Amino acid sequence: MKNCKLKINANKTELIIIGTVTQRAKLDGFFPTHILNQSVTPAPSVSNLGVNFDESINFKQHIKNMPLLCLPYP
């Protein structure tokens, strides 16, 4: 990434581990970890380009955050 002059904004970096509860539990001992001198722990959901992803990929958080659309009845 350094060769391409790309930088990670550590303040905006989010980490999510996707998998079953059992699979995610196997990784508990690895966190918190450090990226760019900042402590990072997995979040239960993250947002990318307006889509909320959760650790089970069931999109409950995304649906919860969606505004209700009031369309006129034809």
N, CA, C and O atoms as a Tripos MOL2 file, in Angstrom:
@<TRIPOS>MOLECULE
protein
  296   295    74     0     0
PROTEIN
NO_CHARGES

@<TRIPOS>ATOM
      1 N           0.8250   -1.1890    0.0000 N.3       1 MET1
      2 CA          0.0000    0.0000    0.0000 C.3       1 MET1
      3 C           0.8700    1.2540    0.0000 C.2       1 MET1
      4 O           0.4880    2.2850   -0.5530 O.2       1 MET1
      5 N           2.0310    1.1570    0.6200 N.am      2 LYS2
      6 CA          2.9010    2.3200    0.6830 C.3       2 LYS2
      7 C           3.4000    2.7030   -0.7070 C.2       2 LYS2
      8 O           3.5600    3.8850   -1.0130 O.2       2 LYS2
      9 N           3.6440    1.6980   -1.5460 N.am      3 ASN3
     10 CA          4.1070    1.9750   -2.9040 C.3       3 ASN3
     11 C           3.0570    2.7310   -3.7130 C.2       3 ASN3
     12 O           3.4020    3.5210   -4.5910 O.2       3 ASN3
     13 N           1.7930    2.4960   -3.4250 N.am      4 CYS4
     14 CA          0.7020    3.1710   -4.1390 C.3       4 CYS4
     15 C           0.2910    4.4720   -3.4540 C.2       4 CYS4
     16 O          -0.6350    5.1500   -3.8990 O.2       4 CYS4
     17 N           0.9830    4.8130   -2.3730 N.am      5 LYS5
     18 CA          0.7110    6.0210   -1.5870 C.3       5 LYS5
     19 C          -0.7010    6.0200   -0.9930 C.2       5 LYS5
     20 O          -1.3240    7.0720   -0.8470 O.2       5 LYS5
     21 N          -1.1940    4.8290   -0.6540 N.am      6 LEU6
     22 CA         -2.4760    4.7110    0.0200 C.3       6 LEU6
     23 C          -2.2370    4.6630    1.5180 C.2       6 LEU6
     24 O          -1.2430    4.1010    1.9770 O.2       6 LEU6
     25 N          -3.1420    5.2480    2.2720 N.am      7 LYS7
     26 CA         -3.0290    5.2540    3.7260 C.3       7 LYS7
     27 C          -4.3420    4.7700    4.3310 C.2       7 LYS7
     28 O          -5.4180    4.9960    3.7770 O.2       7 LYS7
     29 N          -4.2360    4.1100    5.4630 N.am      8 ILE8
     30 CA         -5.4190    3.6970    6.2200 C.3       8 ILE8
     31 C          -5.6720    4.7480    7.2860 C.2       8 ILE8
     32 O          -4.7600    5.1300    8.0190 O.2       8 ILE8
     33 N          -6.9040    5.2130    7.3700 N.am      9 ASN9
     34 CA         -7.2790    6.1370    8.4320 C.3       9 ASN9
     35 C          -7.6360    5.2880    9.6510 C.2       9 ASN9
     36 O          -8.7310    4.7330    9.7310 O.2       9 ASN9
     37 N          -6.7170    5.1940   10.5820 N.am     10 ALA10
     38 CA         -6.8990    4.3210   11.7460 C.3      10 ALA10
     39 C          -8.1210    4.7110   12.5790 C.2      10 ALA10
     40 O          -8.7220    3.8540   13.2260 O.2      10 ALA10
     41 N          -8.4900    5.9810   12.5700 N.am     11 ASN11
     42 CA         -9.6490    6.4140   13.3570 C.3      11 ASN11
     43 C         -10.9630    5.9270   12.7630 C.2      11 ASN11
     44 O         -11.9630    5.8380   13.4740 O.2      11 ASN11
     45 N         -10.9770    5.6130   11.4790 N.am     12 LYS12
     46 CA        -12.2010    5.1710   10.8220 C.3      12 LYS12
     47 C         -12.1920    3.6710   10.5000 C.2      12 LYS12
     48 O         -13.1510    3.1450    9.9350 O.2      12 LYS12
     49 N         -11.1170    3.0010   10.8610 N.am     13 THR13
     50 CA        -10.9980    1.5880   10.5370 C.3      13 THR13
     51 C         -11.8820    0.7610   11.4620 C.2      13 THR13
     52 O         -11.8440    0.9090   12.6830 O.2      13 THR13
     53 N         -12.6810   -0.1170   10.8480 N.am     14 GLU14
     54 CA        -13.5450   -1.0180   11.5990 C.3      14 GLU14
     55 C         -13.2000   -2.4470   11.2110 C.2      14 GLU14
     56 O         -12.7860   -2.7130   10.0830 O.2      14 GLU14
     57 N         -13.3720   -3.3460   12.1390 N.am     15 LEU15
     58 CA        -13.0660   -4.7490   11.9200 C.3      15 LEU15
     59 C         -14.2900   -5.5690   12.2690 C.2      15 LEU15
     60 O         -14.9130   -5.3630   13.3100 O.2      15 LEU15
     61 N         -14.6290   -6.4970   11.3980 N.am     16 ILE16
     62 CA        -15.7390   -7.4090   11.6710 C.3      16 ILE16
     63 C         -15.2800   -8.8220   11.3320 C.2      16 ILE16
     64 O         -14.5700   -9.0350   10.3490 O.2      16 ILE16
     65 N         -15.6820   -9.7640   12.1340 N.am     17 ILE17
     66 CA        -15.4110  -11.1700   11.8640 C.3      17 ILE17
     67 C         -16.7500  -11.8100   11.5490 C.2      17 ILE17
     68 O         -17.6740  -11.7840   12.3620 O.2      17 ILE17
     69 N         -16.8420  -12.3830   10.3630 N.am     18 ILE18
     70 CA        -18.0940  -12.9630    9.8910 C.3      18 ILE18
     71 C         -18.0180  -14.4730   10.0280 C.2      18 ILE18
     72 O         -17.0430  -15.0950    9.6060 O.2      18 ILE18
     73 N         -19.0450  -15.0550   10.6150 N.am     19 GLY19
     74 CA        -19.1000  -16.4960   10.7720 C.3      19 GLY19
     75 C         -20.1390  -16.8800   11.8080 C.2      19 GLY19
     76 O         -20.8710  -16.0320   12.3180 O.2      19 GLY19
     77 N         -20.1930  -18.1500   12.1070 N.am     20 THR20
     78 CA        -21.1280  -18.6260   13.1200 C.3      20 THR20
     79 C         -20.6050  -18.2300   14.4950 C.2      20 THR20
     80 O         -19.4500  -17.8270   14.6340 O.2      20 THR20
     81 N         -21.4360  -18.3430   15.4850 N.am     21 VAL21
     82 CA        -21.0360  -18.0090   16.8550 C.3      21 VAL21
     83 C         -19.8420  -18.8670   17.2720 C.2      21 VAL21
     84 O         -18.9140  -18.3670   17.9070 O.2      21 VAL21
     85 N         -19.8570  -20.1350   16.9240 N.am     22 THR22
     86 CA        -18.7690  -21.0440   17.2790 C.3      22 THR22
     87 C         -17.4690  -20.6440   16.5940 C.2      22 THR22
     88 O         -16.4080  -20.6420   17.2170 O.2      22 THR22
     89 N         -17.5560  -20.3050   15.3090 N.am     23 GLN23
     90 CA        -16.3610  -19.8950   14.5770 C.3      23 GLN23
     91 C         -15.7760  -18.6080   15.1450 C.2      23 GLN23
     92 O         -14.5600  -18.4970   15.3010 O.2      23 GLN23
     93 N         -16.6250  -17.6420   15.4550 N.am     24 ARG24
     94 CA        -16.1500  -16.3680   16.0040 C.3      24 ARG24
     95 C         -15.5450  -16.5510   17.3920 C.2      24 ARG24
     96 O         -14.5840  -15.8680   17.7430 O.2      24 ARG24
     97 N         -16.0970  -17.4640   18.1800 N.am     25 ALA25
     98 CA        -15.6020  -17.6900   19.5430 C.3      25 ALA25
     99 C         -14.1690  -18.2260   19.5300 C.2      25 ALA25
    100 O         -13.4090  -17.9760   20.4650 O.2      25 ALA25
    101 N         -13.7990  -18.9550   18.4860 N.am     26 LYS26
    102 CA        -12.4390  -19.4930   18.3860 C.3      26 LYS26
    103 C         -11.3970  -18.3910   18.2630 C.2      26 LYS26
    104 O         -10.2220  -18.6260   18.5440 O.2      26 LYS26
    105 N         -11.8020  -17.1960   17.8510 N.am     27 LEU27
    106 CA        -10.8570  -16.1000   17.6300 C.3      27 LEU27
    107 C         -10.8320  -15.0840   18.7600 C.2      27 LEU27
    108 O         -10.1250  -14.0800   18.6620 O.2      27 LEU27
    109 N         -11.5810  -15.3170   19.8240 N.am     28 ASP28
    110 CA        -11.6560  -14.3540   20.9280 C.3      28 ASP28
    111 C         -10.2910  -14.0220   21.5280 C.2      28 ASP28
    112 O         -10.0740  -12.8810   21.9370 O.2      28 ASP28
    113 N          -9.3780  -14.9670   21.5950 N.am     29 GLY29
    114 CA         -8.0790  -14.7480   22.2070 C.3      29 GLY29
    115 C          -7.1490  -13.8440   21.4030 C.2      29 GLY29
    116 O          -6.1180  -13.4090   21.9160 O.2      29 GLY29
    117 N          -7.4960  -13.5590   20.1590 N.am     30 PHE30
    118 CA         -6.6360  -12.7550   19.3020 C.3      30 PHE30
    119 C          -6.9120  -11.2530   19.4090 C.2      30 PHE30
    120 O          -6.1860  -10.4480   18.8240 O.2      30 PHE30
    121 N          -7.9390  -10.8770   20.1400 N.am     31 PHE31
    122 CA         -8.3330   -9.4670   20.1910 C.3      31 PHE31
    123 C          -8.3530   -8.9700   21.6140 C.2      31 PHE31
    124 O          -8.6200   -9.7600   22.5190 O.2      31 PHE31
    125 N          -8.0850   -7.7080   21.8620 N.am     32 PRO32
    126 CA         -7.8220   -6.6630   20.8790 C.3      32 PRO32
    127 C          -6.4540   -6.8360   20.2220 C.2      32 PRO32
    128 O          -5.5340   -7.4150   20.8000 O.2      32 PRO32
    129 N          -6.3510   -6.3200   19.0030 N.am     33 THR33
    130 CA         -5.0860   -6.3040   18.2790 C.3      33 THR33
    131 C          -4.7490   -4.8540   17.9430 C.2      33 THR33
    132 O          -5.5710   -3.9610   18.1460 O.2      33 THR33
    133 N          -3.5680   -4.6240   17.4420 N.am     34 HIS34
    134 CA         -3.1520   -3.2500   17.1530 C.3      34 HIS34
    135 C          -2.9050   -3.0640   15.6620 C.2      34 HIS34
    136 O          -2.1920   -3.8470   15.0330 O.2      34 HIS34
    137 N          -3.5020   -2.0270   15.1120 N.am     35 ILE35
    138 CA         -3.2860   -1.6220   13.7240 C.3      35 ILE35
    139 C          -2.9130   -0.1490   13.7590 C.2      35 ILE35
    140 O          -3.6650    0.6790   14.2730 O.2      35 ILE35
    141 N          -1.7530    0.1700   13.2130 N.am     36 LEU36
    142 CA         -1.2620    1.5480   13.1950 C.3      36 LEU36
    143 C          -1.2840    2.1720   14.5940 C.2      36 LEU36
    144 O          -1.7280    3.3060   14.7740 O.2      36 LEU36
    145 N          -0.8040    1.4220   15.5650 N.am     37 ASN37
    146 CA         -0.7100    1.8750   16.9580 C.3      37 ASN37
    147 C          -2.0630    2.1680   17.5940 C.2      37 ASN37
    148 O          -2.1340    2.8950   18.5850 O.2      37 ASN37
    149 N          -3.1220    1.6210   17.0450 N.am     38 GLN38
    150 CA         -4.4480    1.7800   17.6390 C.3      38 GLN38
    151 C          -5.0010    0.4020   17.9670 C.2      38 GLN38
    152 O          -4.8760   -0.5350   17.1780 O.2      38 GLN38
    153 N          -5.6070    0.2900   19.1260 N.am     39 SER39
    154 CA         -6.2170   -0.9640   19.5410 C.3      39 SER39
    155 C          -7.5110   -1.1720   18.7660 C.2      39 SER39
    156 O          -8.3550   -0.2780   18.6970 O.2      39 SER39
    157 N          -7.6620   -2.3630   18.1830 N.am     40 VAL40
    158 CA         -8.8470   -2.6670   17.3770 C.3      40 VAL40
    159 C          -9.4790   -3.9530   17.8830 C.2      40 VAL40
    160 O          -8.7970   -4.9600   18.0730 O.2      40 VAL40
    161 N         -10.7890   -3.9110   18.1000 N.am     41 THR41
    162 CA        -11.5520   -5.1050   18.4560 C.3      41 THR41
    163 C         -12.6790   -5.2570   17.4410 C.2      41 THR41
    164 O         -13.1540   -4.2620   16.8950 O.2      41 THR41
    165 N         -13.1100   -6.4780   17.1820 N.am     42 PRO42
    166 CA        -14.1970   -6.6770   16.2270 C.3      42 PRO42
    167 C         -15.4930   -6.0190   16.6990 C.2      42 PRO42
    168 O         -15.8230   -6.0410   17.8850 O.2      42 PRO42
    169 N         -16.2070   -5.4430   15.7610 N.am     43 ALA43
    170 CA        -17.4990   -4.8230   16.0450 C.3      43 ALA43
    171 C         -18.6080   -5.7860   15.6390 C.2      43 ALA43
    172 O         -18.4100   -6.6020   14.7390 O.2      43 ALA43
    173 N         -19.7730   -5.7090   16.2830 N.am     44 PRO44
    174 CA        -20.8740   -6.5890   15.8960 C.3      44 PRO44
    175 C         -21.4430   -6.2350   14.5280 C.2      44 PRO44
    176 O         -22.0280   -7.0900   13.8630 O.2      44 PRO44
    177 N         -21.2770   -4.9750   14.0960 N.am     45 SER45
    178 CA        -21.7070   -4.5800   12.7560 C.3      45 SER45
    179 C         -20.8390   -3.4190   12.2890 C.2      45 SER45
    180 O         -20.3600   -2.6190   13.0920 O.2      45 SER45
    181 N         -20.6470   -3.3430   10.9720 N.am     46 VAL46
    182 CA        -19.8820   -2.2590   10.3690 C.3      46 VAL46
    183 C         -20.6540   -1.7480    9.1660 C.2      46 VAL46
    184 O         -21.5070   -2.4460    8.6180 O.2      46 VAL46
    185 N         -20.3470   -0.5290    8.7630 N.am     47 SER47
    186 CA        -21.0190    0.0830    7.6260 C.3      47 SER47
    187 C         -20.0080    0.3420    6.5210 C.2      47 SER47
    188 O         -18.9100    0.8360    6.7760 O.2      47 SER47
    189 N         -20.3850    0.0060    5.2920 N.am     48 ASN48
    190 CA        -19.5370    0.2580    4.1460 C.3      48 ASN48
    191 C         -20.4210    0.6600    2.9730 C.2      48 ASN48
    192 O         -21.2880   -0.1050    2.5510 O.2      48 ASN48
    193 N         -20.2000    1.8560    2.4520 N.am     49 LEU49
    194 CA        -20.9750    2.3830    1.3300 C.3      49 LEU49
    195 C         -22.4730    2.3460    1.6000 C.2      49 LEU49
    196 O         -23.2620    2.0520    0.7020 O.2      49 LEU49
    197 N         -22.8610    2.6400    2.8230 N.am     50 GLY50
    198 CA        -24.2690    2.7250    3.1740 C.3      50 GLY50
    199 C         -24.9330    1.4080    3.5070 C.2      50 GLY50
    200 O         -26.1310    1.3810    3.7860 O.2      50 GLY50
    201 N         -24.1950    0.3240    3.4860 N.am     51 VAL51
    202 CA        -24.7530   -0.9880    3.8290 C.3      51 VAL51
    203 C         -24.1580   -1.4170    5.1580 C.2      51 VAL51
    204 O         -22.9420   -1.3920    5.3450 O.2      51 VAL51
    205 N         -25.0270   -1.8100    6.0780 N.am     52 ASN52
    206 CA        -24.5860   -2.2920    7.3820 C.3      52 ASN52
    207 C         -24.4510   -3.8080    7.3280 C.2      52 ASN52
    208 O         -25.4130   -4.5180    7.0350 O.2      52 ASN52
    209 N         -23.2530   -4.2900    7.6140 N.am     53 PHE53
    210 CA        -22.9850   -5.7200    7.6600 C.3      53 PHE53
    211 C         -22.8780   -6.1330    9.1120 C.2      53 PHE53
    212 O         -22.2570   -5.4370    9.9160 O.2      53 PHE53
    213 N         -23.4830   -7.2730    9.4580 N.am     54 ASP54
    214 CA        -23.3420   -7.7830   10.8180 C.3      54 ASP54
    215 C         -22.6060   -9.1080   10.7750 C.2      54 ASP54
    216 O         -22.4370   -9.7020    9.7100 O.2      54 ASP54
    217 N         -22.1700   -9.5660   11.9310 N.am     55 GLU55
    218 CA        -21.3030  -10.7250   12.0100 C.3      55 GLU55
    219 C         -21.9620  -12.0340   11.5850 C.2      55 GLU55
    220 O         -21.2630  -13.0220   11.3600 O.2      55 GLU55
    221 N         -23.2830  -12.0660   11.4690 N.am     56 SER56
    222 CA        -23.9850  -13.2670   11.0100 C.3      56 SER56
    223 C         -24.5180  -13.1240    9.5820 C.2      56 SER56
    224 O         -25.1220  -14.0530    9.0470 O.2      56 SER56
    225 N         -24.2970  -11.9740    8.9760 N.am     57 ILE57
    226 CA        -24.7840  -11.6440    7.6300 C.3      57 ILE57
    227 C         -26.2910  -11.8960    7.5120 C.2      57 ILE57
    228 O         -26.7470  -12.4960    6.5390 O.2      57 ILE57
    229 N         -27.0480  -11.4440    8.4900 N.am     58 ASN58
    230 CA        -28.5000  -11.5420    8.3940 C.3      58 ASN58
    231 C         -29.1390  -10.1830    8.1170 C.2      58 ASN58
    232 O         -30.3560  -10.0920    7.9570 O.2      58 ASN58
    233 N         -28.3180   -9.1160    8.0570 N.am     59 PHE59
    234 CA        -28.7330   -7.7600    7.6940 C.3      59 PHE59
    235 C         -29.7890   -7.1730    8.6260 C.2      59 PHE59
    236 O         -30.4810   -6.2310    8.2410 O.2      59 PHE59
    237 N         -29.9320   -7.7000    9.8350 N.am     60 LYS60
    238 CA        -30.8980   -7.1390   10.7830 C.3      60 LYS60
    239 C         -30.5770   -5.6880   11.1200 C.2      60 LYS60
    240 O         -31.4810   -4.8560   11.2030 O.2      60 LYS60
    241 N         -29.2900   -5.3780   11.3160 N.am     61 GLN61
    242 CA        -28.8920   -4.0130   11.6370 C.3      61 GLN61
    243 C         -29.1670   -3.0820   10.4530 C.2      61 GLN61
    244 O         -29.5920   -1.9440   10.6500 O.2      61 GLN61
    245 N         -28.9300   -3.5520    9.2370 N.am     62 HIS62
    246 CA        -29.1740   -2.7360    8.0510 C.3      62 HIS62
    247 C         -30.6580   -2.4280    7.9060 C.2      62 HIS62
    248 O         -31.0370   -1.2900    7.6310 O.2      62 HIS62
    249 N         -31.4870   -3.4320    8.0900 N.am     63 ILE63
    250 CA        -32.9370   -3.2460    7.9760 C.3      63 ILE63
    251 C         -33.4410   -2.3120    9.0770 C.2      63 ILE63
    252 O         -34.3130   -1.4770    8.8400 O.2      63 ILE63
    253 N         -32.8900   -2.4580   10.2710 N.am     64 LYS64
    254 CA        -33.2890   -1.6090   11.3940 C.3      64 LYS64
    255 C         -32.9800   -0.1370   11.1210 C.2      64 LYS64
    256 O         -33.7370    0.7420   11.5340 O.2      64 LYS64
    257 N         -31.8760    0.1360   10.4300 N.am     65 ASN65
    258 CA        -31.4450    1.5060   10.1710 C.3      65 ASN65
    259 C         -32.0440    2.1100    8.9030 C.2      65 ASN65
    260 O         -31.8540    3.2970    8.6410 O.2      65 ASN65
    261 N         -32.7540    1.3240    8.1240 N.am     66 MET66
    262 CA        -33.3350    1.8460    6.8850 C.3      66 MET66
    263 C         -34.5290    2.7470    7.2010 C.2      66 MET66
    264 O         -35.3590    2.4080    8.0440 O.2      66 MET66
    265 N         -34.6150    3.8910    6.5250 N.am     67 PRO67
    266 CA        -35.7870    4.7510    6.7400 C.3      67 PRO67
    267 C         -37.0070    4.1220    6.0690 C.2      67 PRO67
    268 O         -36.9010    3.4430    5.0480 O.2      67 PRO67
    269 N         -38.1480    4.3660    6.6650 N.am     68 LEU68
    270 CA        -39.3880    3.8850    6.0570 C.3      68 LEU68
    271 C         -39.7240    4.7650    4.8750 C.2      68 LEU68
    272 O         -39.6870    5.9920    4.9750 O.2      68 LEU68
    273 N         -40.0440    4.1610    3.7850 N.am     69 LEU69
    274 CA        -40.4020    4.9030    2.5950 C.3      69 LEU69
    275 C         -41.9190    5.0490    2.5400 C.2      69 LEU69
    276 O         -42.6500    4.0620    2.6190 O.2      69 LEU69
    277 N         -42.3700    6.2510    2.4070 N.am     70 CYS70
    278 CA        -43.8000    6.5030    2.2800 C.3      70 CYS70
    279 C         -44.0750    6.8480    0.8330 C.2      70 CYS70
    280 O         -43.8710    7.9850    0.4070 O.2      70 CYS70
    281 N         -44.5350    5.8780    0.0860 N.am     71 LEU71
    282 CA        -44.8380    6.0850   -1.3230 C.3      71 LEU71
    283 C         -46.3440    6.3130   -1.4770 C.2      71 LEU71
    284 O         -47.1490    5.6580   -0.8160 O.2      71 LEU71
    285 N         -46.7080    7.2350   -2.3430 N.am     72 PRO72
    286 CA        -48.1500    7.4450   -2.5380 C.3      72 PRO72
    287 C         -48.7840    6.2430   -3.1990 C.2      72 PRO72
    288 O         -48.1940    5.6040   -4.0710 O.2      72 PRO72
    289 N         -49.9900    5.9490   -2.7720 N.am     73 TYR73
    290 CA        -50.7320    4.8380   -3.3570 C.3      73 TYR73
    291 C         -51.3030    5.2940   -4.6810 C.2      73 TYR73
    292 O         -51.9440    6.3440   -4.7360 O.2      73 TYR73
    293 N         -51.0900    4.5230   -5.7800 N.am     74 PRO74
    294 CA        -51.5760    4.9730   -7.1000 C.3      74 PRO74
    295 C         -53.0730    5.0300   -7.2280 C.2      74 PRO74
    296 O         -53.5890    5.3910   -8.2850 O.2      74 PRO74
@<TRIPOS>BOND
     1     1     2 1
     2     2     3 1
     3     3     4 2
     4     3     5 am
     5     5     6 1
     6     6     7 1
     7     7     8 2
     8     7     9 am
     9     9    10 1
    10    10    11 1
    11    11    12 2
    12    11    13 am
    13    13    14 1
    14    14    15 1
    15    15    16 2
    16    15    17 am
    17    17    18 1
    18    18    19 1
    19    19    20 2
    20    19    21 am
    21    21    22 1
    22    22    23 1
    23    23    24 2
    24    23    25 am
    25    25    26 1
    26    26    27 1
    27    27    28 2
    28    27    29 am
    29    29    30 1
    30    30    31 1
    31    31    32 2
    32    31    33 am
    33    33    34 1
    34    34    35 1
    35    35    36 2
    36    35    37 am
    37    37    38 1
    38    38    39 1
    39    39    40 2
    40    39    41 am
    41    41    42 1
    42    42    43 1
    43    43    44 2
    44    43    45 am
    45    45    46 1
    46    46    47 1
    47    47    48 2
    48    47    49 am
    49    49    50 1
    50    50    51 1
    51    51    52 2
    52    51    53 am
    53    53    54 1
    54    54    55 1
    55    55    56 2
    56    55    57 am
    57    57    58 1
    58    58    59 1
    59    59    60 2
    60    59    61 am
    61    61    62 1
    62    62    63 1
    63    63    64 2
    64    63    65 am
    65    65    66 1
    66    66    67 1
    67    67    68 2
    68    67    69 am
    69    69    70 1
    70    70    71 1
    71    71    72 2
    72    71    73 am
    73    73    74 1
    74    74    75 1
    75    75    76 2
    76    75    77 am
    77    77    78 1
    78    78    79 1
    79    79    80 2
    80    79    81 am
    81    81    82 1
    82    82    83 1
    83    83    84 2
    84    83    85 am
    85    85    86 1
    86    86    87 1
    87    87    88 2
    88    87    89 am
    89    89    90 1
    90    90    91 1
    91    91    92 2
    92    91    93 am
    93    93    94 1
    94    94    95 1
    95    95    96 2
    96    95    97 am
    97    97    98 1
    98    98    99 1
    99    99   100 2
   100    99   101 am
   101   101   102 1
   102   102   103 1
   103   103   104 2
   104   103   105 am
   105   105   106 1
   106   106   107 1
   107   107   108 2
   108   107   109 am
   109   109   110 1
   110   110   111 1
   111   111   112 2
   112   111   113 am
   113   113   114 1
   114   114   115 1
   115   115   116 2
   116   115   117 am
   117   117   118 1
   118   118   119 1
   119   119   120 2
   120   119   121 am
   121   121   122 1
   122   122   123 1
   123   123   124 2
   124   123   125 am
   125   125   126 1
   126   126   127 1
   127   127   128 2
   128   127   129 am
   129   129   130 1
   130   130   131 1
   131   131   132 2
   132   131   133 am
   133   133   134 1
   134   134   135 1
   135   135   136 2
   136   135   137 am
   137   137   138 1
   138   138   139 1
   139   139   140 2
   140   139   141 am
   141   141   142 1
   142   142   143 1
   143   143   144 2
   144   143   145 am
   145   145   146 1
   146   146   147 1
   147   147   148 2
   148   147   149 am
   149   149   150 1
   150   150   151 1
   151   151   152 2
   152   151   153 am
   153   153   154 1
   154   154   155 1
   155   155   156 2
   156   155   157 am
   157   157   158 1
   158   158   159 1
   159   159   160 2
   160   159   161 am
   161   161   162 1
   162   162   163 1
   163   163   164 2
   164   163   165 am
   165   165   166 1
   166   166   167 1
   167   167   168 2
   168   167   169 am
   169   169   170 1
   170   170   171 1
   171   171   172 2
   172   171   173 am
   173   173   174 1
   174   174   175 1
   175   175   176 2
   176   175   177 am
   177   177   178 1
   178   178   179 1
   179   179   180 2
   180   179   181 am
   181   181   182 1
   182   182   183 1
   183   183   184 2
   184   183   185 am
   185   185   186 1
   186   186   187 1
   187   187   188 2
   188   187   189 am
   189   189   190 1
   190   190   191 1
   191   191   192 2
   192   191   193 am
   193   193   194 1
   194   194   195 1
   195   195   196 2
   196   195   197 am
   197   197   198 1
   198   198   199 1
   199   199   200 2
   200   199   201 am
   201   201   202 1
   202   202   203 1
   203   203   204 2
   204   203   205 am
   205   205   206 1
   206   206   207 1
   207   207   208 2
   208   207   209 am
   209   209   210 1
   210   210   211 1
   211   211   212 2
   212   211   213 am
   213   213   214 1
   214   214   215 1
   215   215   216 2
   216   215   217 am
   217   217   218 1
   218   218   219 1
   219   219   220 2
   220   219   221 am
   221   221   222 1
   222   222   223 1
   223   223   224 2
   224   223   225 am
   225   225   226 1
   226   226   227 1
   227   227   228 2
   228   227   229 am
   229   229   230 1
   230   230   231 1
   231   231   232 2
   232   231   233 am
   233   233   234 1
   234   234   235 1
   235   235   236 2
   236   235   237 am
   237   237   238 1
   238   238   239 1
   239   239   240 2
   240   239   241 am
   241   241   242 1
   242   242   243 1
   243   243   244 2
   244   243   245 am
   245   245   246 1
   246   246   247 1
   247   247   248 2
   248   247   249 am
   249   249   250 1
   250   250   251 1
   251   251   252 2
   252   251   253 am
   253   253   254 1
   254   254   255 1
   255   255   256 2
   256   255   257 am
   257   257   258 1
   258   258   259 1
   259   259   260 2
   260   259   261 am
   261   261   262 1
   262   262   263 1
   263   263   264 2
   264   263   265 am
   265   265   266 1
   266   266   267 1
   267   267   268 2
   268   267   269 am
   269   269   270 1
   270   270   271 1
   271   271   272 2
   272   271   273 am
   273   273   274 1
   274   274   275 1
   275   275   276 2
   276   275   277 am
   277   277   278 1
   278   278   279 1
   279   279   280 2
   280   279   281 am
   281   281   282 1
   282   282   283 1
   283   283   284 2
   284   283   285 am
   285   285   286 1
   286   286   287 1
   287   287   288 2
   288   287   289 am
   289   289   290 1
   290   290   291 1
   291   291   292 2
   292   291   293 am
   293   293   294 1
   294   294   295 1
   295   295   296 2
@<TRIPOS>SUBSTRUCTURE
     1 MET1         2 RESIDUE 1 A MET
     2 LYS2         6 RESIDUE 1 A LYS
     3 ASN3        10 RESIDUE 1 A ASN
     4 CYS4        14 RESIDUE 1 A CYS
     5 LYS5        18 RESIDUE 1 A LYS
     6 LEU6        22 RESIDUE 1 A LEU
     7 LYS7        26 RESIDUE 1 A LYS
     8 ILE8        30 RESIDUE 1 A ILE
     9 ASN9        34 RESIDUE 1 A ASN
    10 ALA10       38 RESIDUE 1 A ALA
    11 ASN11       42 RESIDUE 1 A ASN
    12 LYS12       46 RESIDUE 1 A LYS
    13 THR13       50 RESIDUE 1 A THR
    14 GLU14       54 RESIDUE 1 A GLU
    15 LEU15       58 RESIDUE 1 A LEU
    16 ILE16       62 RESIDUE 1 A ILE
    17 ILE17       66 RESIDUE 1 A ILE
    18 ILE18       70 RESIDUE 1 A ILE
    19 GLY19       74 RESIDUE 1 A GLY
    20 THR20       78 RESIDUE 1 A THR
    21 VAL21       82 RESIDUE 1 A VAL
    22 THR22       86 RESIDUE 1 A THR
    23 GLN23       90 RESIDUE 1 A GLN
    24 ARG24       94 RESIDUE 1 A ARG
    25 ALA25       98 RESIDUE 1 A ALA
    26 LYS26      102 RESIDUE 1 A LYS
    27 LEU27      106 RESIDUE 1 A LEU
    28 ASP28      110 RESIDUE 1 A ASP
    29 GLY29      114 RESIDUE 1 A GLY
    30 PHE30      118 RESIDUE 1 A PHE
    31 PHE31      122 RESIDUE 1 A PHE
    32 PRO32      126 RESIDUE 1 A PRO
    33 THR33      130 RESIDUE 1 A THR
    34 HIS34      134 RESIDUE 1 A HIS
    35 ILE35      138 RESIDUE 1 A ILE
    36 LEU36      142 RESIDUE 1 A LEU
    37 ASN37      146 RESIDUE 1 A ASN
    38 GLN38      150 RESIDUE 1 A GLN
    39 SER39      154 RESIDUE 1 A SER
    40 VAL40      158 RESIDUE 1 A VAL
    41 THR41      162 RESIDUE 1 A THR
    42 PRO42      166 RESIDUE 1 A PRO
    43 ALA43      170 RESIDUE 1 A ALA
    44 PRO44      174 RESIDUE 1 A PRO
    45 SER45      178 RESIDUE 1 A SER
    46 VAL46      182 RESIDUE 1 A VAL
    47 SER47      186 RESIDUE 1 A SER
    48 ASN48      190 RESIDUE 1 A ASN
    49 LEU49      194 RESIDUE 1 A LEU
    50 GLY50      198 RESIDUE 1 A GLY
    51 VAL51      202 RESIDUE 1 A VAL
    52 ASN52      206 RESIDUE 1 A ASN
    53 PHE53      210 RESIDUE 1 A PHE
    54 ASP54      214 RESIDUE 1 A ASP
    55 GLU55      218 RESIDUE 1 A GLU
    56 SER56      222 RESIDUE 1 A SER
    57 ILE57      226 RESIDUE 1 A ILE
    58 ASN58      230 RESIDUE 1 A ASN
    59 PHE59      234 RESIDUE 1 A PHE
    60 LYS60      238 RESIDUE 1 A LYS
    61 GLN61      242 RESIDUE 1 A GLN
    62 HIS62      246 RESIDUE 1 A HIS
    63 ILE63      250 RESIDUE 1 A ILE
    64 LYS64      254 RESIDUE 1 A LYS
    65 ASN65      258 RESIDUE 1 A ASN
    66 MET66      262 RESIDUE 1 A MET
    67 PRO67      266 RESIDUE 1 A PRO
    68 LEU68      270 RESIDUE 1 A LEU
    69 LEU69      274 RESIDUE 1 A LEU
    70 CYS70      278 RESIDUE 1 A CYS
    71 LEU71      282 RESIDUE 1 A LEU
    72 PRO72      286 RESIDUE 1 A PRO
    73 TYR73      290 RESIDUE 1 A TYR
    74 PRO74      294 RESIDUE 1 A PRO
